[in-house]
Amino acid sequence: MLSKRVSVALFGFVLVVLMACSFSVGAQRPPQQAASQVPPVLLTAAAQTVIAAQNQGKPTAFPPAVLTAAAGTAMAALTQNAPPATSAALPPTETPTPSPTASPTPTVVPTPTPSTPMISVSVNTNCRTGPGDAYDRVGALLVGETAEVLARDPYGQFWYIPNPDRPGSKCWVWGQYATVTGETASLPVFTPPPTPTPVADFVIKGITVKDCSGADAFFIEISNTGDVPWQSFSMQLKNLTTSANGGASGDVFSSTRGTCSLVYDLSSIPPGGGAYIAYNGGIGDHTQRIRFTVTLYAEDGQQGASLTRVIEYRP
């Protein structure tokens, strides 16, 4: 009785399997539609039942070849009906972010600062308002002193420096005896100021009287305090005691005084120099008041720029 029930069950399962396979083969379905309309659970049970019957070795209504074919068909249907294996999505591999690498700090090469030009001299050198002897002397750069060079003249012969003798002012020194150290190529070039107009001047420093056998000789001492050499002179005398008048003129001067033999040995009185104008014309003596009016000229023959000074002799 039990064998009969098993045969009936097997027959039903085989029939279901064959029908499912038949429907699966005959039906035209879309490619992406499932291969079998039989639920997978039913196919699985059919396959397991067939295999169990074969293993028990019990007689069935179906030959073993039919059971084997039915089991294979059920397993094939299961395989076709199985959803395609989906590979597990692997988590994206993170590309490691490179750690920031500190860029080496560029080495700053300092631009060399040109050394400050300095000047010194081997001989005491005048410092003037301009580059040349025509300008006034306002100081001096002495041996052993140094000064900063501020500028130069267009010819590179004079240097413009702070005045060593007058803080806050500037002046020019001649480069003949100078030594300059440091960078001078970048120094500004100063155009020399206009040459100052020469100033003509002199002073009468005094009068010396020499007794020369009744005819006194008068020596008027002259000092040139200007910038113009004096080349000639004229002199007017007035005896204030006797009202007598006299005069003299010449293109030469005397370098001595105190002798009755008048010597005229100087052709001019240079700036800063001195000389004497002598007179022994007998207009008076050392006991009388005499006024001397002296005029000096910048050119020979009593020509050119002139200047007059007056001095009075008093006994």
Sequence and secondary structure as in RCSB ss.txt:
>XXXX:A:sequence
MLSKRVSVALFGFVLVVLMACSFSVGAQRPPQQAASQVPPVLLTAAAQTVIAAQNQGKPTAFPPAVLTAAAGTAM
AALTQNAPPATSAALPPTETPTPSPTASPTPTVVPTPTPSTPMISVSVNTNCRTGPGDAYDRVGALLVGETAEVL
ARDPYGQFWYIPNPDRPGSKCWVWGQYATVTGETASLPVFTPPPTPTPVADFVIKGITVKDCSGADAFFIEISNT
GDVPWQSFSMQLKNLTTSANGGASGDVFSSTRGTCSLVYDLSSIPPGGGAYIAYNGGIGDHTQRIRFTVTLYAED
GQQGASLTRVIEYRP
>XXXX:A:secstr
 HHHHHHHHHHHHHHHHHHHHHHHHH    TTS S SS HHHHHHHHHHHHHHHHHT   SS HHHHHHHHHHHH
HHHHHHS                                   EEEESS EEEESSSSTTS EEEEE TT  EE  
EE TTSSEEEEE TTSTT EEEEESTTEEEES  TTS B            EEEEEEEEE  TTS EEEEEEEE 
SSS B EEEEEEEETTT  EEEEEES BBS  S SS    BS B TT EEEEEE SSS  TTS EEEEEEEEEET
TTEEEEEEEEEEE  
